[in-house]
């Protein structure tokens, strides 16, 4: 299981999936629900093909990290605060 958040651009394999997913965003609230998702992704290598084709998933669903995306100090600070951001979103949603 992945404890920390991965940077945008990371490629992962989700449990019970056959195709890799590339991470393209964080902390998404699904339309029409109060569910806050850790990650927004799309199928690799195809990329974004339509809004309804993106994937929402939790970090617990990641089975394997295939590639870790770029990270600098600004990105690390953002990811360090992401848990707090998500918890605040869950309270207000």
DSSP file (Angstrom, degrees, kcal/mol; ACC not computed):
  #  RESIDUE AA STRUCTURE BP1 BP2  ACC     N-H-->O    O-->H-N    N-H-->O    O-->H-N    TCO  KAPPA ALPHA  PHI   PSI    X-CA   Y-CA   Z-CA
    1    1 A X              0   0    0      0, 0.0     2,-0.6     0, 0.0    59,-0.1   0.000 360.0 360.0 360.0 145.3    0.0    0.0    0.0
    2    2 A X        -     0   0    0     57,-0.6    60,-0.1    60,-0.3     4,-0.1  -0.781 360.0-176.2 -90.1 121.4    1.2    3.5   -0.8
    3    3 A X        +     0   0    0     -2,-0.6     2,-0.2     2,-0.1    -1,-0.2   0.892  66.4  46.8 -82.6 -44.1    1.4    5.7    2.4
    4    4 A X  S    S-     0   0    0      1,-0.1     2,-0.3    55,-0.1    76,-0.1  -0.502  92.3 -98.0 -98.7 165.8    2.3    9.0    0.8
    5    5 A X        -     0   0    0     74,-0.2     2,-0.3    -2,-0.2    -1,-0.1  -0.599  35.1-131.4 -83.0 145.1    0.9   10.8   -2.2
    6    6 A X        -     0   0    0     -2,-0.3     3,-0.1     1,-0.1    62,-0.0  -0.668  25.7-104.0 -94.4 149.7    2.6   10.4   -5.6
    7    7 A X    >   -     0   0    0     -2,-0.3     3,-1.8    62,-0.2    62,-0.5  -0.295  45.2 -86.0 -69.7 156.8    3.5   13.4   -7.8
    8    8 A X  T 3  S+     0   0    0      1,-0.2    62,-0.3    62,-0.2    16,-0.2  -0.336 117.5  40.4 -55.6 141.3    1.5   14.3  -10.9
    9    9 A X  T 3  S+     0   0    0     14,-2.8    -1,-0.2     1,-0.4     2,-0.1   0.282  81.8 136.1  96.0  -9.7    2.9   12.2  -13.8
   10   10 A X    <   -     0   0    0     -3,-1.8    13,-2.8    13,-0.1     2,-0.5  -0.447  46.7-143.0 -70.0 145.5    3.4    9.1  -11.8
   11   11 A X  E     +AB  22  67A   0     56,-2.3    55,-2.4    11,-0.2    56,-2.0  -0.952  26.3 172.9-114.0 127.5    2.2    5.9  -13.5
   12   12 A X  E     -AB  21  65A   0      9,-3.0     9,-2.9    -2,-0.5     2,-0.5  -0.864  31.1-132.6-130.9 161.4    0.6    3.2  -11.3
   13   13 A X  E     - B   0  64A   0     51,-2.8    50,-2.6    -2,-0.3    51,-1.9  -0.982  27.6-142.7-113.0 124.9   -1.2    0.0  -11.7
   14   14 A X  E >   - B   0  62A   0     -2,-0.5     3,-2.1     5,-0.5    48,-0.2  -0.522  34.4 -83.4 -84.7 153.9   -4.4   -0.3   -9.7
   15   15 A X  T 3  S+     0   0    0     46,-2.9    -1,-0.1     1,-0.3     3,-0.1  -0.305 115.9   7.0 -55.6 135.3   -5.5   -3.4   -7.9
   16   16 A X  T 3  S+     0   0    0      1,-0.2    -1,-0.3    -3,-0.1     2,-0.3   0.656 103.2 128.2  63.5  19.5   -7.3   -5.8  -10.3
   17   17 A X    <   -     0   0    0     -3,-2.1    -1,-0.2     1,-0.1     3,-0.1  -0.710  46.9-163.2-101.9 156.8   -6.5   -3.5  -13.3
   18   18 A X  S    S+     0   0    0     -2,-0.3     2,-0.4     1,-0.1    -1,-0.1   0.567  73.7  55.6-110.6 -15.6   -4.9   -4.5  -16.5
   19   19 A X  S    S-     0   0    0     -5,-0.0    -5,-0.5     1,-0.0    -1,-0.1  -0.929  85.0-111.7-121.4 144.3   -3.7   -1.1  -17.8
   20   20 A X        -     0   0    0     -2,-0.4    24,-2.4    24,-0.3     2,-0.4  -0.290  25.6-145.5 -69.2 158.0   -1.6    1.5  -16.1
   21   21 A X  E     -AC  12  43A   0     -9,-2.9    -9,-3.0    22,-0.3     2,-0.5  -0.979   2.9-144.6-125.5 136.4   -3.0    4.8  -15.0
   22   22 A X  E     -AC  11  42A   0     20,-2.9    20,-1.7    -2,-0.4     2,-0.4  -0.884  22.3-124.0-102.0 133.6   -1.2    8.2  -15.0
   23   23 A X  E     + C   0  41A   0    -13,-2.8   -14,-2.8    -2,-0.5    18,-0.3  -0.615  37.0 164.7 -78.5 126.5   -1.9   10.6  -12.2
   24   24 A X  E     -     0   0A   0     16,-3.0     2,-0.3    -2,-0.4    17,-0.2   0.408  59.3  -6.5-121.7  -2.7   -3.1   14.0  -13.5
   25   25 A X  E     - C   0  40A   0     15,-1.4    15,-2.3   -18,-0.1     2,-0.3  -0.990  57.4-123.8-177.0 177.6   -4.6   15.5  -10.3
   26   26 A X  E     + C   0  39A   0     -2,-0.3    13,-0.3    13,-0.3    12,-0.1  -0.845  69.3  21.2-133.8 165.3   -5.7   15.3   -6.7
   27   27 A X  E     +     0   0A   0     11,-1.5     2,-0.4    -2,-0.3    11,-0.2   0.859  66.8 176.3  44.0  66.7   -8.6   15.8   -4.3
   28   28 A X  E     - C   0  37A   0      9,-1.5     9,-3.3    -3,-0.1     2,-0.6  -0.828  23.6-148.1-102.1 135.5  -11.6   15.5   -6.7
   29   29 A X  E     - C   0  36A   0     -2,-0.4     7,-0.2     7,-0.2     2,-0.1  -0.919  26.3-124.1-101.5 122.0  -15.2   15.5   -5.6
   30   30 A X    >   -     0   0    0      5,-1.6     3,-1.9    -2,-0.6     5,-0.2  -0.397  33.0 -98.2 -66.7 137.1  -17.3   13.4   -7.8
   31   31 A X  T 3  S+     0   0    0      1,-0.3    -1,-0.1    -2,-0.1     3,-0.1  -0.288 106.8  11.8 -54.3 132.6  -20.3   15.1   -9.4
   32   32 A X  T 3  S+     0   0    0      1,-0.2     2,-0.3    -3,-0.1    -1,-0.3   0.580 117.4  78.6  77.1  10.1  -23.5   14.5   -7.5
   33   33 A X  S <  S-     0   0    0     -3,-1.9    -1,-0.2     2,-0.1     0, 0.0  -0.901  75.0-129.7-140.8 171.8  -21.8   12.9   -4.4
   34   34 A X        +     0   0    0     -2,-0.3     2,-0.4    -3,-0.1    59,-0.1   0.232  66.3 126.9-102.2  10.9  -19.9   13.9   -1.3
   35   35 A X        -     0   0    0     -5,-0.2    -5,-1.6    -4,-0.1     2,-0.6  -0.559  46.7-156.2 -75.0 126.2  -17.1   11.5   -2.1
   36   36 A X  E     -C   29   0A   0     -2,-0.4     2,-0.3    -7,-0.2    -7,-0.2  -0.921  10.4-156.7-102.8 122.4  -13.6   13.0   -2.1
   37   37 A X  E     -C   28   0A   0     -9,-3.3    -9,-1.5    -2,-0.6    21,-0.2  -0.779  14.9-141.7-100.3 141.9  -11.1   11.0   -4.1
   38   38 A X  E    S+     0   0A   0     -2,-0.3   -11,-1.5   -11,-0.2     2,-0.3   0.911  80.2  27.6 -65.2 -43.5   -7.4   11.1   -3.6
   39   39 A X  E     -CD  26  57A   0     18,-2.6    18,-1.7   -13,-0.3     2,-0.4  -0.874  53.8-155.3-129.2 152.4   -6.4   11.0   -7.3
   40   40 A X  E     +CD  25  56A   0    -15,-2.3   -16,-3.0    -2,-0.3   -15,-1.4  -0.992  35.2 159.8-117.3 131.1   -7.6   11.9  -10.7
   41   41 A X  E     -CD  23  55A   0     14,-2.7    14,-3.3    -2,-0.4     2,-0.3  -0.879  27.5-149.1-143.6 174.7   -6.0    9.8  -13.5
   42   42 A X  E     -C   22   0A   0    -20,-1.7   -20,-2.9    -2,-0.3     2,-0.2  -0.960  41.4 -80.1-144.1 161.8   -6.4    8.6  -17.0
   43   43 A X  E  >  -C   21   0A   0      4,-0.4     4,-3.0    10,-0.3     2,-0.4  -0.410  59.6-102.0 -67.6 131.6   -5.3    5.4  -18.9
   44   44 A X  T  4 S+     0   0    0    -24,-2.4   -24,-0.3     1,-0.3    -1,-0.1  -0.803  95.6   9.7 -93.6 137.2   -1.7    5.4  -19.9
   45   45 A X  T  4 S+     0   0    0     -2,-0.4    -1,-0.3   -24,-0.0    -2,-0.1  -0.947 122.7  61.8 -97.2   9.4   -0.5    5.9  -22.6
   46   46 A X  T  4 S-     0   0    0      1,-0.1    -2,-0.2     3,-0.0     2,-0.1   0.904  81.3-168.7 -66.6 -43.3   -3.7    7.2  -24.1
   47   47 A X     <  -     0   0    0     -4,-3.0     2,-0.5     2,-0.0    -4,-0.4  -0.443  46.4  -7.6  85.5-162.7   -4.2   10.2  -21.8
   48   48 A X        +     0   0    0      1,-0.2     3,-0.1    -6,-0.1    -6,-0.1  -0.568  58.3 160.5 -75.3 121.0   -7.3   12.3  -21.5
   49   49 A X        -     0   0    0      1,-0.5     2,-0.2    -2,-0.5    -1,-0.2   0.493  69.0 -16.6-116.0 -10.6   -9.8   11.4  -24.1
   50   50 A X    >   -     0   0    0      1,-0.1     3,-2.0     0, 0.0    -1,-0.5  -0.832  64.6-104.8 173.3 150.9  -12.9   12.9  -22.5
   51   51 A X  G >  S+     0   0    0      1,-0.3     3,-1.0    -2,-0.2    -1,-0.1   0.854 119.5  53.0 -56.9 -37.3  -14.1   14.1  -19.1
   52   52 A X  G 3  S+     0   0    0      1,-0.2    -1,-0.3    -3,-0.1     0, 0.0   0.489 101.3  62.1 -79.8  -1.9  -16.2   11.0  -18.6
   53   53 A X  G <  S+     0   0    0     -3,-2.0   -10,-0.3     2,-0.1    -1,-0.2   0.445  78.7 106.8-102.2  -2.0  -13.2    8.7  -19.3
   54   54 A X    <   -     0   0    0     -3,-1.0     2,-0.4    -4,-0.4   -12,-0.2  -0.367  65.8-127.7 -74.5 158.7  -11.1    9.9  -16.4
   55   55 A X  E     -D   41   0A   0    -14,-3.3   -14,-2.7    -2,-0.1     2,-0.5  -0.895  12.4-158.4-112.6 136.9  -10.6    7.7  -13.3
   56   56 A X  E     +D   40   0A   0     -2,-0.4     2,-0.3   -16,-0.2   -16,-0.2  -0.949  28.2 157.5-109.0 131.2  -11.1    8.6   -9.7
   57   57 A X  E     -D   39   0A   0    -18,-1.7   -18,-2.6    -2,-0.5     2,-0.2  -0.992  36.7-120.4-154.1 159.8   -9.3    6.5   -7.2
   58   58 A X    >   -     0   0    0     -2,-0.3     3,-1.8   -20,-0.2     4,-0.3  -0.644  32.2-115.0 -97.5 155.9   -7.9    6.3   -3.6
   59   59 A X  G >  S+     0   0    0      1,-0.3     3,-1.4    -2,-0.2   -57,-0.6   0.800 114.4  65.4 -62.1 -26.7   -4.3    5.8   -2.7
   60   60 A X  G 3  S+     0   0    0      1,-0.3    -1,-0.3   -59,-0.1   -45,-0.0   0.692  92.5  63.2 -67.4 -17.8   -5.3    2.4   -1.1
   61   61 A X  G <  S+     0   0    0     -3,-1.8   -46,-2.9   -47,-0.1     2,-0.4   0.553  77.3 106.4 -83.7  -8.0   -6.3    1.2   -4.6
   62   62 A X  E <   +B   14   0A   0     -3,-1.4   -60,-0.3    -4,-0.3   -48,-0.2  -0.605  40.2 175.1 -77.3 124.8   -2.7    1.4   -5.9
   63   63 A X  E     +     0   0A   0    -50,-2.6     2,-0.3    -2,-0.4   -49,-0.2   0.802  66.1   8.2 -94.3 -37.8   -1.1   -2.0   -6.3
   64   64 A X  E     -B   13   0A   0    -51,-1.9   -51,-2.8   -62,-0.0     2,-0.7  -0.996  59.6-136.9-150.6 137.9    2.2   -1.0   -7.9
   65   65 A X  E     +B   12   0A   0     -2,-0.3   -53,-0.2   -53,-0.2     3,-0.1  -0.878  22.1 176.2 -94.2 117.8    4.1    2.2   -8.7
   66   66 A X  E    S+     0   0A   0    -55,-2.4     2,-0.3    -2,-0.7   -54,-0.2   0.842  70.3   3.3 -88.2 -39.1    5.5    1.8  -12.3
   67   67 A X  E     -B   11   0A   0    -56,-2.0   -56,-2.3     0, 0.0     2,-0.5  -0.988  65.0-138.6-150.3 137.3    7.0    5.3  -12.5
   68   68 A X        -     0   0    0     -2,-0.3     3,-0.1   -58,-0.2   -58,-0.1  -0.880  28.5-131.9-100.5 126.4    7.3    8.2  -10.1
   69   69 A X        -     0   0    0     -2,-0.5   -62,-0.2   -62,-0.5   -60,-0.2  -0.032  37.9 -66.4 -70.4 174.8    6.6   11.7  -11.6
   70   70 A X        -     0   0    0    -62,-0.3     2,-0.3   -63,-0.0    -1,-0.2  -0.304  52.9-178.5 -64.3 141.5    8.7   14.8  -11.3
   71   71 A X        +     0   0    0     -3,-0.1     2,-0.2   -64,-0.1    -3,-0.0  -0.986   8.5 170.9-145.4 135.0    8.9   16.5   -7.9
   72   72 A X     >  -     0   0    0     -2,-0.3     4,-2.6     1,-0.0     5,-0.2  -0.631  55.5 -79.6-124.6-172.0   10.6   19.6   -6.6
   73   73 A X  H  > S+     0   0    0      1,-0.2     4,-2.3     2,-0.2     5,-0.2   0.896 129.8  50.3 -61.2 -41.3   10.4   21.5   -3.3
   74   74 A X  H  > S+     0   0    0      1,-0.2     4,-2.2     2,-0.2    -1,-0.2   0.922 112.5  47.5 -62.4 -43.8    7.1   23.2   -4.2
   75   75 A X  H  > S+     0   0    0      2,-0.2     4,-2.6     1,-0.2    -2,-0.2   0.891 110.4  51.9 -63.9 -40.3    5.6   19.9   -5.1
   76   76 A X  H  X S+     0   0    0     -4,-2.6     4,-2.3     2,-0.2    -2,-0.2   0.907 109.7  49.2 -64.0 -41.9    6.9   18.2   -2.0
   77   77 A X  H  X S+     0   0    0     -4,-2.3     4,-1.3     2,-0.2    -1,-0.2   0.918 111.2  50.5 -62.4 -43.3    5.3   20.9    0.2
   78   78 A X  H >< S+     0   0    0     -4,-2.2     3,-0.6     1,-0.2     4,-0.4   0.943 112.7  45.4 -59.5 -48.6    2.0   20.6   -1.7
   79   79 A X  H >X S+     0   0    0     -4,-2.6     3,-0.9     1,-0.2     4,-0.5   0.846 106.9  59.1 -66.8 -33.5    2.0   16.8   -1.2
   80   80 A X  H 3< S+     0   0    0     -4,-2.3     4,-0.3     1,-0.2    -1,-0.2   0.818 111.9  41.2 -62.9 -29.8    2.9   17.1    2.5
   81   81 A X  T <X S+     0   0    0     -4,-1.3     4,-2.0    -3,-0.6    -1,-0.2   0.428  89.4  93.7 -96.0  -0.4   -0.2   19.2    3.1
   82   82 A X  H <> S+     0   0    0     -3,-0.9     4,-2.7    -4,-0.4     5,-0.2   0.876  79.7  55.4 -66.5 -38.8   -2.5   17.1    0.9
   83   83 A X  H  X S+     0   0    0     -4,-0.5     4,-2.4    -3,-0.2    -1,-0.2   0.931 110.2  46.9 -57.5 -45.2   -3.8   14.9    3.7
   84   84 A X  H  > S+     0   0    0     -4,-0.3     4,-2.2     1,-0.2    -1,-0.2   0.901 111.7  51.3 -63.7 -41.4   -4.9   18.0    5.6
   85   85 A X  H  X S+     0   0    0     -4,-2.0     4,-2.1     2,-0.2    -2,-0.2   0.920 111.0  47.7 -61.3 -45.2   -6.5   19.5    2.5
   86   86 A X  H  X S+     0   0    0     -4,-2.7     4,-2.3     2,-0.2    -2,-0.2   0.907 110.5  51.1 -65.0 -42.6   -8.5   16.3    1.9
   87   87 A X  H  X S+     0   0    0     -4,-2.4     4,-1.5     1,-0.2    -1,-0.2   0.901 110.5  49.6 -62.6 -40.0   -9.7   16.1    5.5
   88   88 A X  H  X S+     0   0    0     -4,-2.2     4,-1.7     1,-0.2    -1,-0.2   0.885 110.2  51.3 -64.6 -38.4  -10.9   19.7    5.3
   89   89 A X  H  X S+     0   0    0     -4,-2.1     4,-1.9     1,-0.2    -2,-0.2   0.900 106.9  53.4 -64.9 -40.3  -12.7   18.9    2.1
   90   90 A X  H  < S+     0   0    0     -4,-2.3    -1,-0.2     1,-0.2    -2,-0.2   0.844 108.4  50.6 -64.5 -33.2  -14.4   15.9    3.6
   91   91 A X  H  < S+     0   0    0     -4,-1.5    -1,-0.2     1,-0.2    -2,-0.2   0.887 116.6  39.5 -70.2 -39.6  -15.7   18.0    6.5
   92   92 A X  H  <        0   0    0     -4,-1.7    -2,-0.2     1,-0.2    -1,-0.2   0.655 360.0 360.0 -88.4 -16.1  -17.1   20.7    4.2
   93   93 A X     <        0   0    0     -4,-1.9    -1,-0.2    -5,-0.2    -2,-0.1   0.482 360.0 360.0 -82.2 360.0  -18.5   18.4    1.4
